[in-house]
Each structure stands twice: as structure tokens, then as C-alpha cells.
């Protein structure tokens, strides 16, 4: 049986759904995520692009780098997804916008070279270093 999950933005104008397990979940510490979300970390869930669909609303998009495009609600500004040409078969979804984010704990940290030195979050999870591509 396929898992169906849904989510949306703060104001309710944007709704989405995907048919994929809650797996491949990472706390991202990159500077771009911090600045585009206004938070100190953004937690992402990666799903097959073909499993995702918008149910309501049309997102605004922002090219945050040469390889990444972020989708957000044009009304409330909530960041919802990230598409990267470096992995064109997948889509990243912000865990905080899931209807049940408590079901999606992170399994690692990414972009740890940008981590704020005073932040201590899930320290038992592995760290992954990436080249600066975002």
C-alpha cells in the first residue's frame, strides 16, 4: 500500500500531496535555507518528483541558486518545496509544512559546514559535508 501524505502553507492557500514514504529527511544548515526561511535550520524531506502534486493554489518560485528553485505561497510566503537540477527526479519538501510533521524525524544533518556554532540539534545524527552548490 502506498503512503499518501499532504501538507500546505500557513494561510491555507497552497495545498500539496505526495505518494511516497517519509524517508530521506535532513536538517539543512546552509545559509540559503536560513535566509529564505528566516529560521536557523530547515528540515527537508526528499520524494520522487513524479509522486508530488499541487492540490490547491499556484506557488510562486524563486531561483535561489543556479541549480535550485524554491516554491512558496504567494500569500503568506511559506517556503514549501525546493527543486534542484542536480537531482531532477526528486523534490524536497519542507517537513514543517506537512500536515503531520511529527511523523517525519530527520535522519541526518546536511551543509554542516554552515551550521551556526551555538546550535545543538539532534547531535546523535550523522553529519554530511557538501560542496557549496546551493
N, C-alpha and C positions, 0 to 999 in steps of 0.2 A: 504494500500500500504506500502511495506517495504522500509525503508530508506536505501539507499546504499551510503556508504562513502568510500573514498580512501585516500591514502597518500603514503609517501615514504621518502627516505633519501635525504641528500643534493646533492649527486653526481648523483642520479637517478638510480643507480644500483639495489636498492631494491624498490619494489612497493607492496602495500597490498590493500585489500578491505575487508569491512565487511558490513553485512546487519543487522543493529541494530540502534536504536535511539541514539542520542548524549545525554546520561544521565549518572549519577553516575560519576561525574567529580570532582577530588580533587587536590588541591595543596599539594604536599608531601614535608615535611621539613626534612625527615630523612637524616642522614649522608651518608648512602649508595647511595641514589639518588644524593646527591650533588657531591660525589666523582666520581660516574660513569658517570654523565652527564657533570660535570665541571660547572654546574650552581648553583645558590643559592636556587632554588626550581625547582621541576619537576612537571608538571601538567599531570595527568593520567586520561584516560577515560577507564571505565571498560565495556566490552562487553561479551556476551556469546562466549565461545571458538568456538563452532560449527558455529558461524556466520563469522568467520575470515578465510581469505586465503591469501597466498602469491601469487602475480601476476607475479613478476619478481625477480630474484636473490634468493640466498640461504643465510640466515643470519648466522652469527657466533653467538655463545652463550657463556655466562659466568654465572656460578653459583655464585651469589653474596652472598648467604647465604645457609643454609641447606635446606630452603624451597623455594627459589626464583632463577629463571633462567632468565637472561636478554638476549634479542636478539638485535643485532646491525649489521650495514652494515660492511662487512669485508674490504671495500674500503675506505669509508670516516669516519667510526666509529660512525655514528649517532645511538643513542640508540632509538630503535623502540618499543619494547614490553617487558613486564615482565609477566612471568607465575609463580604462586605460588601454591604449593601443598596444601596450606591451603584453597584454593578456586579453585579446579581443573576443574570446569565447566566454568570458566571465564578467560579472558585475559585482561591485562592492556596495553593500547596503549598510547604513548606519544602524547599529544594534539598538540605539536609544529610540529609534522611530518604530521599532517592531511593536505590535500590539501586546506581545508577551516577551519583553526583553529579558526577563528573569530566566527564561529557558535557554539563553544563549551566552553562557560564560566564555570568556576568552581562553584560548589555549596557548598564547604566546604574545610577546611584545615585538613590534617592528619599528624600524627607524630609531633605534635606541641611542644612536649617536647624537640625536637631537633631544633626548629626554631632559626635562628640567631637573637639575641636580637635587632639588628638595622634594621631588615627587617619589613616593613609595607606594606602589600599586601592584598587587599580585606578584610579589617578588619571587615566588616559587616557580613561576612560568619561565620558559626559556626566552632568551634574547636573540634577535636576529639582526644582523647588520646588513644594510643595503647601500648600494651606490646612490648618490644624490640624483634621482631621476624624477622625483615628484616636483 
